[in-house]
Amino acid sequence: MAVTNVTSVDQYNKLISSSSVSVVLFSAEWAEQCKQILTVMSEMSKQPQFSGLQFLDVPAEDLSEVALKHQIDAVPTVIFFKAGGTAVDRIDGVNIAALTTMCRKLAGGTGDNVGSGGSLEDRLKALINRANVMIFMKGDRNTPRCGFSKQLIAIINETGVQYDTFDILSDEEVRQGLKTYSDWPTYPQVYVKGELIGGLDIIKELLAGGELNTTLNA
């Protein structure tokens, strides 16, 4: 499930009063910080553990009636609603850790956590095996958020191999946990069929040696 772009007051009222728990971002096109929150919400919407939540993006200026109702003074602001539309918490500004913690708390009762007990190790295994080629990086394939990640994506794109990415900036638990789990302290990290290949330097070495395509298609 992707983030839903809300375009009318009627649509908003219908979604917010549904039986789903809602995570609502009040945003503006001109605010760069809103894009950061939207990227994180988009990544979470792909994860099975958050399948019980609906993620909404509400343009605060376009839907001023809704923004005024919830006393939105600045963007980004995220408000959490339980099923039926009652607000239970809010985050003013950018606080990724608080966002992921609250989403995890709200999703806790849905029974959709990955693996038995939804432990961190289970989550990491599920994420690593989400695609044959899985890249953990800062940002995503469309908007890398560091030079190393940008270089890596450019190299992988040249191979034509299908791959998926996970934004480690969207989940501090995964970001720290994966370092220990794989005994690899830096990002980006590339996995093929659940096995760690390495970071940017290793990918460059494989490319120089003519082994990159073979490795990625193993």
NUKOLSE-731485 format. One record per residue: x, y, z of N, C-alpha, C, O in turn. Coordinates in steps of 0.05 Angstrom, whole numbers, padded with zeros to 5 digits, always signed. Last residue first. Layout:
BEGIN
XYZXYZXYZXYZ/...
END
This chain:
BEGIN
+00470-00285-00190+00476-00312-00179+00451-00327-00172+00452-00349-00162/+00470-00235-00210+00451-00254-00222+00455-00282-00212+00445-00302-00224/+00511-00209-00184+00484-00200-00179+00463-00219-00190+00441-00220-00180/+00555-00238-00205+00550-00238-00177+00521-00230-00171+00507-00243-00155/+00553-00225-00260+00552-00253-00251+00544-00255-00222+00527-00272-00214/+00560-00169-00257+00535-00181-00268+00531-00210-00259+00509-00218-00252/+00614-00167-00235+00591-00155-00222+00564-00168-00231+00548-00176-00215/+00662-00182-00256+00647-00202-00242+00620-00192-00231+00605-00208-00219/+00702-00149-00277+00683-00161-00295+00665-00182-00283+00653-00199-00297/+00733-00121-00242+00741-00148-00249+00722-00163-00268+00727-00186-00275/+00704-00075-00236+00730-00073-00249+00740-00101-00258+00753-00103-00278/+00660-00096-00207+00656-00083-00234+00682-00083-00249+00683-00089-00273/+00684-00112-00160+00671-00132-00177+00667-00122-00206+00670-00136-00225/+00701-00062-00141+00720-00083-00147+00709-00104-00166+00722-00113-00184/+00651-00037-00133+00671-00026-00153+00692-00046-00161+00700-00048-00184/+00631-00070-00093+00617-00068-00118+00635-00057-00140+00635-00067-00163/+00668-00057-00053+00667-00085-00063+00653-00085-00090+00662-00099-00108/+00656-00003-00044+00683-00011-00053+00683-00039-00065+00696-00043-00085/+00601-00004-00027+00609+00009-00052+00636-00001-00062+00639-00006-00086/+00596-00068+00006+00589-00040+00002+00599-00030-00025+00604-00046-00043/+00571-00136+00000+00589-00115+00011+00578-00087+00004+00555-00084-00002/+00539-00181+00000+00561-00179-00019+00581-00159-00010+00605-00163-00011/+00503-00223+00043+00516-00197+00040+00539-00199+00020+00556-00216+00022/+00447-00260+00020+00475-00260+00028+00488-00233+00023+00485-00221+00002/+00396-00259-00001+00399-00260+00028+00427-00260+00038+00432-00260+00062/+00405-00253-00056+00391-00277-00046+00397-00281-00016+00403-00303-00007/+00451-00206-00042+00441-00222-00064+00431-00248-00053+00446-00264-00041/+00458-00140-00017+00453-00168-00012+00442-00181-00037+00427-00170-00052/+00497-00085+00000+00484-00099-00022+00482-00129-00014+00502-00141-00006/+00495-00024+00035+00501-00052+00036+00485-00066+00015+00461-00060+00011/+00525+00044+00037+00505+00024+00031+00515-00005+00034+00539-00010+00035/+00544+00038+00107+00524+00036+00085+00535+00052+00061+00550+00071+00064/+00583-00001+00155+00577+00022+00139+00555+00016+00118+00547-00007+00113/+00597-00048+00184+00590-00023+00199+00581+00000+00182+00571+00020+00193/+00577-00112+00188+00587-00093+00167+00578-00065+00177+00554-00059+00177/+00552-00155+00211+00580-00149+00218+00592-00131+00197+00615-00136+00188/+00499-00164+00205+00516-00172+00183+00546-00167+00188+00563-00173+00171/+00479-00148+00255+00470-00173+00243+00489-00183+00222+00496-00207+00220/+00502-00097+00263+00510-00119+00280+00503-00146+00267+00519-00165+00267/+00478-00068+00221+00507-00067+00225+00517-00091+00241+00537-00103+00235/+00424-00077+00231+00436-00090+00208+00466-00090+00209+00480-00108+00200/+00413-00043+00275+00412-00072+00277+00426-00087+00255+00438-00108+00260/+00415+00009+00256+00435+00000+00275+00436-00030+00276+00458-00042+00279/+00373+00008+00217+00399+00020+00211+00421+00009+00230+00442+00002+00221/+00329-00013+00245+00341-00029+00223+00370-00018+00218+00388-00034+00213/+00322+00030+00280+00326+00003+00291+00339-00015+00270+00358-00030+00276/+00312+00074+00248+00337+00073+00263+00343+00045+00274+00366+00038+00276/+00286+00082+00188+00282+00063+00211+00309+00060+00225+00326+00045+00216/+00297+00115+00147+00269+00113+00155+00265+00096+00180+00243+00096+00191/+00349+00111+00133+00342+00135+00148+00313+00134+00158+00305+00150+00175/+00351+00067+00101+00358+00063+00129+00352+00088+00146+00350+00085+00171/+00309+00048+00054+00320+00073+00064+00326+00070+00094+00307+00069+00110/+00321-00004+00010+00309+00003+00035+00324+00028+00046+00348+00028+00047/+00305-00028-00057+00321-00013-00038+00306-00009-00012+00281-00010-00011/+00314-00080-00106+00297-00063-00088+00315-00049-00069+00338-00058-00064/+00325-00096-00176+00332-00094-00148+00312-00078-00132+00296-00064-00144/+00346-00125-00237+00324-00116-00220+00332-00116-00191+00346-00135-00182/+00401-00100-00276+00390-00120-00257+00367-00109-00242+00367-00085-00234/+00428-00065-00307+00401-00073-00316+00388-00094-00298+00366-00104-00304/+00476-00043-00297+00476-00072-00302+00449-00081-00312+00447-00102-00325/+00467+00010-00286+00480+00004-00311+00479-00026-00317+00481-00034-00341/+00448+00008-00234+00429+00014-00256+00441+00007-00283+00427-00002-00301/+00495+00000-00205+00475-00021-00207+00456-00017-00230+00448-00035-00244/+00519+00052-00212+00532+00027-00221+00512+00005-00225+00513-00009-00246/+00481+00085-00187+00489+00090-00215+00502+00065-00227+00497+00058-00250/+00481+00065-00135+00457+00062-00152+00463+00066-00181+00453+00052-00198/+00533+00081-00119+00525+00052-00120+00501+00048-00139+00502+00030-00155/+00530+00137-00120+00549+00122-00137+00541+00093-00141+00542+00083-00163/+00491+00145-00080+00487+00154-00107+00505+00140-00127+00496+00132-00149/+00516+00124-00035+00492+00111-00044+00486+00119-00073+00478+00102-00089/+00558+00162-00031+00564+00133-00034+00540+00118-00046+00542+00102-00064/+00531+00211-00022+00547+00207-00046+00553+00177-00052+00553+00169-00075/+00462+00205-00001+00491+00209+00005+00506+00201-00021+00496+00187-00038/+00410+00195-00015+00415+00217+00003+00444+00218+00013+00450+00231+00034/+00376+00182-00077+00398+00175-00058+00405+00199-00041+00406+00222-00051/+00320+00176-00102+00332+00199-00088+00353+00191-00067+00347+00191-00043/+00310+00127-00126+00304+00152-00141+00316+00177-00128+00322+00196-00142/+00325+00089-00090+00337+00088-00116+00332+00114-00132+00348+00121-00149/+00330+00127-00028+00322+00105-00044+00333+00107-00072+00348+00126-00078/+00367+00140+00033+00349+00148+00012+00340+00123-00003+00341+00101+00007/+00422+00103+00044+00410+00128+00053+00394+00139+00030+00405+00147+00009/+00408+00031+00040+00423+00056+00033+00409+00080+00046+00388+00077+00059/+00410-00034+00019+00404-00017+00042+00421+00008+00040+00446+00006+00039/+00385-00072-00033+00405-00052-00026+00395-00035-00002+00373-00024-00003/+00380-00136-00059+00369-00117-00040+00391-00098-00031+00413-00106-00023/+00361-00181-00106+00382-00161-00101+00370-00139-00083+00352-00125-00092/+00314-00209-00096+00339-00224-00101+00363-00206-00097+00383-00214-00085/+00278-00180-00040+00284-00182-00068+00310-00197-00072+00326-00199-00053/+00273-00191+00014+00250-00179+00000+00254-00180-00030+00234-00180-00045/+00313-00209+00048+00303-00228+00027+00279-00217+00012+00265-00232-00002/+00320-00167+00082+00343-00176+00066+00334-00194+00043+00345-00193+00021/+00270-00167+00108+00278-00145+00091+00300-00153+00072+00300-00146+00048/+00272-00215+00136+00250-00211+00117+00258-00189+00097+00253-00191+00073/+00316-00206+00170+00316-00229+00151+00296-00224+00129+00301-00229+00105/+00297-00163+00200+00320-00160+00183+00322-00182+00162+00328-00176+00138/+00253-00186+00227+00249-00164+00208+00272-00161+00189+00268-00157+00165/+00280-00224+00258+00260-00233+00238+00255-00211+00217+00254-00217+00193/+00310-00190+00290+00324-00209+00272+00305-00219+00250+00313-00222+00227/+00270-00163+00318+00287-00148+00300+00301-00167+00280+00303-00161+00256/+00208-00201+00319+00234-00192+00330+00250-00178+00309+00244-00180+00285/+00154-00218+00313+00162-00192+00302+00189-00182+00313+00193-00158+00316/+00136-00266+00330+00141-00247+00351+00150-00219+00340+00153-00200+00355/+00158-00292+00271+00147-00299+00297+00155-00279+00318+00179-00275+00322/+00150-00246+00215+00163-00266+00231+00150-00271+00258+00133-00255+00266/+00127-00179+00218+00141-00200+00203+00154-00220+00221+00167-00212+00241/+00061-00164+00241+00090-00162+00244+00104-00185+00230+00094-00208+00229/+00007-00163+00242+00020-00165+00216+00050-00163+00218+00064-00159+00197/-00027-00154+00284-00019-00182+00278-00004-00185+00252-00002-00208+00242/-00042-00105+00302-00053-00114+00277-00047-00143+00270-00060-00155+00254/-00020-00080+00345-00043-00097+00350-00055-00109+00325-00076-00122+00326/+00022-00048+00326+00028-00071+00343+00004-00090+00347+00009-00114+00351/+00015-00002+00300+00012-00027+00284+00014-00052+00301+00009-00074+00291/+00026+00035+00339-00002+00033+00329-00006+00008+00313-00029-00003+00312/+00081+00025+00346+00062+00022+00368+00034+00019+00358+00019+00001+00368/+00100+00039+00296+00104+00012+00305+00085+00006+00328+00073-00016+00330/+00087+00093+00295+00075+00075+00275+00077+00046+00284+00059+00030+00281/+00120+00111+00337+00091+00113+00339+00077+00095+00320+00057+00082+00327/+00171+00100+00315+00163+00089+00341+00133+00089+00344+00121+00069+00352/+00172+00132+00269+00173+00102+00266+00164+00089+00292+00151+00068+00291/+00167+00183+00293+00148+00174+00273+00148+00144+00271+00127+00131+00272/+00212+00187+00325+00186+00188+00338+00165+00177+00319+00146+00164+00327/+00252+00186+00285+00252+00165+00306+00224+00164+00319+00213+00142+00323/+00241+00232+00255+00238+00205+00243+00236+00183+00264+00220+00165+00261/+00216+00288+00258+00227+00271+00279+00222+00242+00270+00202+00230+00277/+00204+00352+00237+00216+00326+00229+00227+00312+00253+00246+00321+00266/+00141+00381+00259+00168+00381+00249+00178+00354+00242+00162+00334+00241/+00103+00352+00309+00107+00377+00294+00136+00378+00285+00154+00376+00302/+00062+00297+00314+00090+00305+00314+00093+00330+00297+00085+00330+00273/+00010+00271+00357+00020+00287+00334+00049+00292+00337+00060+00291+00359/-00045+00227+00374-00018+00238+00379-00010+00254+00354-00023+00253+00333/-00098+00215+00364-00086+00204+00389-00058+00215+00395-00048+00214+00417/-00160+00233+00338-00131+00238+00339-00120+00229+00366-00132+00234+00387/-00208+00191+00311-00200+00206+00335-00170+00209+00336-00156+00189+00336/-00228+00159+00268-00220+00187+00264-00213+00203+00288-00213+00228+00287/-00237+00106+00261-00260+00122+00267-00254+00152+00266-00272+00168+00264/-00177+00083+00289-00199+00077+00272-00224+00094+00281-00230+00095+00304/-00135+00140+00309-00144+00113+00312-00168+00109+00293-00180+00128+00283/-00086+00180+00278-00114+00176+00284-00121+00146+00288-00113+00130+00272/-00033+00225+00283-00041+00197+00283-00070+00195+00293-00078+00206+00313/-00003+00275+00243-00023+00268+00264-00031+00239+00260-00035+00229+00238/+00053+00314+00229+00041+00287+00226+00021+00282+00249+00029+00286+00273/+00073+00369+00193+00061+00360+00218+00048+00333+00212+00034+00329+00192/+00127+00405+00162+00109+00382+00164+00098+00378+00192+00111+00384+00212/+00086+00464+00171+00091+00438+00159+00121+00431+00160+00137+00449+00159/+00046+00496+00221+00070+00494+00205+00071+00466+00193+00059+00447+00203/-00003+00494+00245+00010+00520+00244+00034+00520+00226+00043+00541+00216/-00062+00463+00247-00036+00460+00234-00024+00488+00230-00032+00503+00213/-00111+00450+00274-00092+00470+00284-00064+00466+00273-00044+00465+00288/-00149+00419+00250-00129+00405+00266-00107+00424+00276-00086+00415+00286/-00178+00457+00222-00192+00439+00241-00172+00426+00260-00178+00423+00284/-00140+00477+00187-00150+00494+00209-00163+00477+00230-00160+00482+00254/-00136+00433+00152-00112+00443+00167-00121+00460+00191-00110+00457+00213/-00187+00431+00129-00177+00409+00145-00154+00417+00163-00153+00410+00186/-00186+00480+00103-00208+00474+00122-00200+00451+00140-00205+00452+00164/-00144+00477+00067-00141+00494+00091-00163+00489+00112-00158+00492+00136/-00121+00445+00025-00143+00436+00042-00142+00451+00069-00140+00439+00090/-00077+00474+00006-00100+00468-00012-00125+00460+00004-00147+00468-00003/-00043+00474+00051-00053+00500+00039-00077+00496+00022-00096+00512+00022/-00033+00420+00062-00045+00437+00082-00056+00463+00071-00077+00473+00080/-00045+00362+00030-00034+00389+00025-00047+00410+00042-00070+00417+00038/-00034+00302+00061-00054+00323+00058-00040+00350+00053-00025+00359+00070/-00025+00236+00054-00011+00261+00050-00032+00283+00043-00045+00282+00023/-00031+00178+00095-00043+00198+00078-00026+00223+00077-00013+00231+00097/-00031+00109+00104-00014+00133+00104-00026+00154+00085-00030+00147+00061/-00060+00062+00146-00062+00077+00121-00047+00103+00124-00050+00117+00144/-00039+00000+00175-00041+00029+00176-00046+00040+00148-00037+00028+00128/-00029-00053+00170-00054-00046+00183-00058-00016+00185-00079-00007+00194/+00022-00059+00151+00000-00063+00132-00027-00055+00144-00046-00051+00129/+00070-00056+00177+00053-00032+00177+00028-00035+00160+00015-00015+00154/+00095-00104+00167+00089-00098+00195+00071-00073+00198+00058-00070+00218/+00107-00103+00112+00084-00119+00122+00076-00112+00150+00053-00113+00157/+00123-00042+00080+00131-00062+00099+00106-00077+00111+00087-00064+00120/+00107+00000+00050+00114-00024+00036+00119-00048+00055+00120-00071+00046/+00101+00042+00085+00077+00032+00073+00082+00006+00057+00063-00009+00052/+00153+00057+00096+00139+00042+00116+00114+00029+00104+00106+00007+00112/+00165+00087+00049+00180+00062+00055+00165+00045+00075+00163+00020+00072/+00129+00129+00056+00127+00112+00032+00141+00085+00037+00131+00064+00029/+00149+00153+00102+00122+00141+00102+00118+00122+00079+00106+00100+00082/+00199+00171+00082+00198+00152+00104+00171+00137+00105+00169+00113+00108/+00181+00207+00043+00198+00185+00035+00197+00163+00057+00195+00139+00050/+00154+00244+00075+00139+00229+00055+00155+00204+00046+00143+00183+00042/+00196+00267+00103+00176+00252+00118+00161+00234+00099+00155+00211+00105/+00222+00292+00060+00236+00273+00076+00216+00255+00092+00220+00231+00092/+00183+00327+00042+00192+00306+00024+00207+00284+00039+00204+00260+00033/+00182+00363+00084+00159+00346+00079+00166+00322+00061+00155+00300+00065/+00229+00391+00078+00227+00372+00100+00203+00353+00097+00203+00331+00106/+00218+00427+00036+00236+00404+00031+00234+00383+00053+00236+00359+00047/+00161+00456+00018+00176+00449+00042+00192+00424+00038+00181+00402+00036/+00130+00464-00027+00154+00480-00025+00172+00472-00001+00195+00481+00001/+00084+00432-00019+00103+00426-00041+00130+00440-00037+00151+00428-00043/+00069+00413+00047+00068+00433+00026+00090+00427+00006+00112+00418+00013/+00027+00372+00092+00051+00380+00078+00047+00404+00059+00025+00415+00057/+00012+00329+00141+00003+00355+00130+00028+00368+00118+00047+00374+00132/+00003+00261+00141+00023+00282+00139+00010+00307+00127-00002+00306+00105/-00026+00214+00183-00031+00236+00164-00009+00257+00165-00004+00269+00185/-00043+00150+00190-00020+00167+00195-00021+00189+00174-00017+00184+00150/-00098+00114+00218-00087+00133+00198-00063+00148+00208-00062+00157+00231/-00127+00051+00221-00111+00071+00236-00097+00088+00215-00086+00078+00196/-00191+00039+00189-00162+00037+00190-00150+00058+00209-00161+00079+00213/-00244+00045+00181-00237+00027+00202-00206+00024+00205-00197+00008+00222/-00253+00116+00168-00254+00088+00161-00245+00071+00185-00239+00081+00206/-00247+00170+00173-00269+00157+00189-00271+00127+00183-00290+00115+00193/-00209+00183+00136-00202+00186+00165-00223+00173+00183-00217+00165+00205/-00235+00176+00086-00211+00159+00094-00207+00159+00124-00202+00139+00136/-00275+00215+00088-00282+00187+00084-00259+00168+00093-00264+00148+00107/-00247+00262+00095-00266+00254+00115-00273+00224+00113-00276+00210+00133/-00217+00263+00046-00204+00262+00073-00223+00251+00094-00215+00233+00109/-00257+00268+00009-00240+00244+00008-00226+00241+00035-00225+00218+00046/-00277+00318+00023-00295+00294+00024-00278+00269+00025-00284+00250+00040/-00234+00351+00012-00243+00348+00040-00261+00323+00043-00258+00309+00063/-00185+00324-00034-00210+00338-00027-00217+00333+00002-00208+00314+00014/-00139+00295-00041-00143+00318-00059-00169+00334-00053-00174+00355-00065/-00086+00259-00015-00113+00269-00010-00118+00294-00026-00102+00313-00023/-00049+00206-00035-00050+00235-00037-00079+00244-00035-00095+00238-00052/-00028+00153+00004-00050+00164-00011-00049+00195-00011-00048+00207+00010/+00029+00113-00002+00017+00136+00011-00005+00147-00007-00001+00151-00031/+00012+00043-00018+00028+00068-00020+00015+00090-00004-00007+00086+00007/+00017-00024+00000+00000+00000+00000+00018+00025+00000+00036+00027+00016/
END
